[in-house]
Amino acid sequence: MTNNANHIYPPAIFIMGPTASGKTALAMALRQRFPVELISVDSALIYRGMDIGTAKPTAKELAEAPHRLIDIRDPAQSYSAADFRADALREMASITAEGKIPLLVGGTMLYFKALLEGLSPLPAANPQIREQIEKQAQELGWDALHRQLQQVDPVAAARIHPNDPQRLSRALEVFLISGKTLTELTKISGETLPYNVHQFAIASATREQLHQRIALRFEQMMASGFEAEARKLFERGDLHTDLPSVRCVGYRQMWSYFEGEIDYDEMVYRGICATRQLAKRQMTWLRCWESVQWLDSDKPAQALESVAQVVSASLD
């Protein structure tokens, strides 16, 4: 995924990795040594008032190493991969114009992918068509709609389970709006990134070590007042579990606890399990990623030196 004609393009650094892998600490250490500016690539850190549960850098850390694209949305608002790409490209251009290197750090792999490869020209959601699909599903059942999808787009139907109404509805909606299948349209990618990108992935050497880091991180969040932070959001009254902000790991489990569905211990247990599942998905993405150099979370000094060498060479 690295660009050709690298000598023409300005440099950019990506630091990717699962949750609780030490990405932020590494990025901040690099900023102390080099003319880099940080851009957050995290779909949870965009939300204001969601600080502890998202492990957002502290006010002190942000004063030392400002991150762009943090605290840019209210939890009631939506933010897409397309929104991220537009914002990130603007920030990268601004950093490059200052003679510095954009350093993008985070774990939302879909955002990194959208930035690197561009976005396929999928049509925007259409509420009327979506309602029509929902109505059909109520009358005929999702299995019948899955059979419809098999007829028009067998590749997408093989990938989408009949019990996944969100993705099934979207695949049918794309076909009904555009007359083209989801499979056809996703093959068309958009503009590639006009930067010479150096990509790093940081993670623990073993799954057990990552799980220990996740459990410790969750315990630290609880001790730092995560419950009070989440309760304040819950008591606003306008947030609900269909919103991406509330579906963030930890917050979704807090909601169940506040609504009396589960007790405190179960909430903590489920929060840790959900964080592990998130990390597993992030690692699955990263293992398929091209042109990435791996770093060990448990050897931070070595990780820093590996990235520092590349940044130094980019400045020559």
C-alpha positions in Angstrom: 0.0 0.0 0.0 3.0 2.3 -0.2 2.9 4.7 -3.1 5.1 4.5 -6.2 7.1 7.5 -7.2 8.0 7.9 -3.5 10.5 10.6 -4.2 7.8 13.0 -5.5 5.6 12.6 -2.4 6.1 14.1 1.1 6.5 11.6 3.9 3.8 10.5 6.4 4.1 8.0 9.3 1.3 5.6 10.3 1.4 4.0 13.8 -1.4 1.4 14.0 -2.2 -1.2 16.5 -4.8 -2.8 18.8 -6.2 -1.1 21.8 -3.9 -0.8 24.8 -0.7 -1.4 22.7 1.2 1.8 23.6 0.5 3.7 20.3 -0.1 7.1 22.0 3.1 6.9 24.2 5.2 6.0 21.1 3.7 8.9 19.1 4.3 11.4 21.9 7.9 10.2 22.3 8.5 10.7 18.6 7.0 14.2 18.7 9.5 15.2 21.5 12.4 14.3 19.1 11.2 15.2 15.6 9.2 17.8 13.7 6.1 15.6 13.5 2.5 16.6 14.3 -0.1 14.0 15.5 -3.4 13.2 13.9 -5.7 10.8 15.8 -7.1 7.9 13.8 -9.7 6.7 16.3 -13.5 6.6 15.9 -14.0 6.9 19.6 -11.7 9.8 20.4 -13.6 12.1 18.1 -16.4 12.4 20.8 -16.4 15.2 23.4 -17.1 14.1 26.9 -15.9 10.6 26.3 -12.4 10.8 27.8 -11.8 8.1 30.4 -13.7 5.2 28.6 -11.9 5.9 25.3 -8.5 6.2 27.0 -8.1 9.6 25.4 -4.8 11.3 26.1 -5.0 13.5 29.2 -5.2 17.3 29.1 -1.5 17.4 30.2 -0.5 14.9 27.4 -2.5 16.9 24.8 -0.8 20.1 25.9 2.6 18.4 25.4 1.6 16.7 22.2 -1.6 18.0 20.6 -3.6 15.5 18.6 -5.7 16.7 15.7 -9.2 15.1 15.1 -9.9 14.6 18.8 -13.1 16.1 20.4 -14.6 17.1 17.1 -18.1 15.7 17.5 -20.8 15.5 20.1 -21.8 11.9 21.0 -25.2 12.4 19.4 -23.5 13.2 16.0 -22.4 10.7 13.3 -18.9 10.7 11.6 -18.1 8.5 8.6 -14.9 7.1 7.1 -15.5 9.7 4.3 -15.7 12.5 6.9 -12.4 11.2 8.4 -10.7 11.0 5.1 -11.6 14.6 4.2 -10.5 15.9 7.6 -7.3 13.9 7.7 -6.2 15.0 4.2 -6.8 18.7 5.2 -4.8 18.3 8.4 -2.0 16.4 6.6 -1.7 19.1 3.9 -1.6 21.8 6.7 1.2 19.9 8.6 3.2 19.3 5.4 2.9 23.0 4.5 4.5 23.8 7.9 7.5 21.7 6.8 6.6 19.0 9.3 5.7 15.3 8.9 2.1 14.1 9.6 2.1 11.2 12.1 -1.2 9.4 12.1 -1.8 7.2 15.2 -4.8 5.0 16.2 -6.6 1.8 15.9 -9.6 2.4 13.6 -8.3 0.4 10.7 -11.3 1.3 8.4 -10.1 4.9 8.6 -6.5 4.0 7.7 -7.8 2.0 4.8 -10.1 4.8 3.5 -7.2 7.2 3.7 -4.7 4.9 1.9 -7.0 3.5 -0.8 -9.7 6.1 -1.2 -13.4 5.3 -0.9 -15.4 3.3 -3.3 -18.3 5.3 -4.8 -21.1 3.8 -2.8 -24.3 5.8 -2.8 -25.4 7.6 0.3 -28.1 6.0 2.4 -31.7 6.6 1.2 -34.2 6.6 4.1 -37.2 5.9 1.8 -35.6 2.8 0.2 -34.3 1.7 3.6 -37.8 1.9 5.0 -39.1 -0.1 2.0 -36.6 -2.9 2.7 -37.4 -2.9 6.5 -41.1 -3.2 5.6 -40.4 -6.1 3.2 -38.3 -7.8 6.0 -41.2 -7.5 8.4 -43.6 -9.1 5.9 -41.4 -11.8 4.4 -38.5 -12.2 6.9 -34.8 -11.5 6.4 -34.2 -15.0 4.9 -36.4 -14.0 1.9 -34.4 -10.8 1.5 -31.2 -12.8 1.7 -32.5 -15.0 -1.2 -33.2 -11.8 -3.2 -29.6 -10.6 -2.6 -28.3 -14.1 -3.7 -30.0 -13.5 -7.1 -28.5 -10.0 -7.7 -25.2 -10.2 -5.9 -24.2 -13.8 -5.0 -20.7 -12.7 -3.8 -22.1 -10.3 -1.2 -24.8 -12.8 -0.2 -22.1 -15.5 0.5 -20.3 -12.9 2.7 -23.3 -11.5 4.6 -25.2 -13.8 7.0 -29.0 -13.8 6.9 -29.0 -12.7 10.6 -27.0 -9.5 9.8 -29.9 -7.2 8.9 -27.7 -4.0 8.9 -25.3 -5.3 6.2 -28.0 -7.2 4.3 -30.2 -4.1 4.1 -27.2 -2.0 2.9 -26.3 -4.4 0.1 -29.9 -4.4 -1.2 -30.2 -0.6 -0.8 -27.0 -0.1 -2.8 -28.4 -2.2 -5.7 -31.9 -0.5 -5.6 -30.4 3.0 -5.6 -27.6 2.5 -8.2 -28.6 -0.5 -10.2 -25.1 -1.8 -9.5 -24.1 -4.4 -6.9 -22.1 -3.8 -3.8 -19.5 -6.2 -5.1 -19.1 -4.2 -8.4 -18.9 -0.8 -6.6 -16.4 -1.9 -3.9 -14.0 -2.9 -6.6 -13.8 0.7 -7.7 -11.5 2.5 -5.2 -11.1 6.2 -5.0 -8.0 8.4 -5.1 -4.8 7.0 -3.5 -2.9 8.9 -0.9 -0.4 11.4 -2.3 2.2 10.7 0.4 5.2 8.4 0.9 3.7 6.4 3.8 5.8 4.5 6.3 3.6 2.1 8.2 4.2 0.6 11.6 2.1 -1.7 13.7 2.7 -2.0 17.5 1.4 -5.0 19.5 2.3 -7.3 22.3 4.3 -10.4 21.3 1.6 -12.7 22.7 -2.2 -12.7 23.1 -1.8 -13.3 26.8 0.3 -10.1 27.2 -2.2 -8.1 25.2 -5.1 -9.5 27.4 -3.1 -8.5 30.6 -2.7 -4.9 29.2 -6.4 -4.7 28.3 -7.5 -5.9 31.8 -5.1 -3.5 33.5 -6.3 -0.6 31.2 -10.0 -1.3 32.0 -9.3 -1.5 35.8 -7.4 1.9 35.6 -10.4 3.4 33.7 -12.8 2.3 36.4 -10.5 3.7 39.1 -10.3 7.0 37.2 -14.1 7.6 37.2 -15.3 5.9 34.0 -18.7 5.1 35.6 -19.4 8.7 36.5 -18.4 9.8 33.0 -20.7 7.3 31.4 -23.6 8.1 33.8 -23.4 11.8 32.9 -23.8 10.8 29.2 -26.6 8.3 30.1 -28.5 11.0 32.0 -28.5 13.4 29.1 -31.5 11.4 27.8 -30.8 11.9 24.1 -28.2 9.2 23.7 -29.1 5.5 23.0 -27.5 2.3 21.9 -28.1 2.7 18.2 -25.6 5.6 18.2 -22.0 4.8 17.2 -20.8 6.7 20.3 -22.7 4.5 22.8 -21.7 1.4 20.9 -18.1 2.2 21.7 -16.5 -0.6 23.8 -17.1 0.0 27.5 -20.0 2.5 27.1 -22.3 -0.1 25.6 -21.7 -2.3 28.7 -22.2 0.7 31.0 -25.6 1.4 29.4 -26.7 -2.2 30.2 -25.6 -1.7 33.8 -27.4 1.6 34.1 -30.6 0.1 32.6 -30.5 -2.7 35.2 -29.9 -5.5 32.7 -26.6 -6.6 34.3 -24.8 -6.0 37.7 -21.5 -4.1 38.2 -19.2 -7.2 38.1 -20.9 -8.4 34.9 -20.5 -5.0 33.3 -16.7 -5.0 34.1 -16.4 -8.5 32.8 -18.3 -7.8 29.6 -16.3 -4.6 29.1 -13.0 -6.4 29.3 -14.4 -9.2 26.9 -15.6 -6.6 24.4 -12.2 -4.8 24.5 -10.5 -8.2 23.8 -12.8 -8.8 20.8 -12.0 -5.3 19.5 -8.3 -6.0 19.8 -8.8 -9.3 18.0 -10.6 -7.6 15.1 -7.8 -4.9 14.9 -5.1 -7.7 14.8 -7.0 -9.5 12.1 -7.0 -6.4 9.9 -3.3 -5.8 10.6 -2.2 -9.3 9.8 -3.6 -8.8 6.3 -2.0 -5.4 5.9 0.7 -4.9 3.3 4.0 -3.0 3.8 3.9 -2.8 7.6 6.8 -3.0 10.0 5.9 -4.7 13.3 7.0 -3.3 16.7 6.8 -4.9 20.2 4.6 -3.1 22.8 6.7 -4.6 25.6 9.9 -3.2 24.2 9.0 0.5 23.9 12.6 1.8 23.6 13.4 -0.6 20.7 10.0 0.4 19.0 10.9 4.1 19.3 14.4 3.6 17.8 12.9 1.6 14.8 10.5 4.4 14.0 13.1 7.1 14.7 15.4 5.7 12.1 12.7 6.0 9.4 11.7 9.5 10.5 15.4 10.6 10.5 15.8 9.2 6.9 12.6 11.1 5.8 14.1 14.3 7.0 17.3 14.0 5.0 
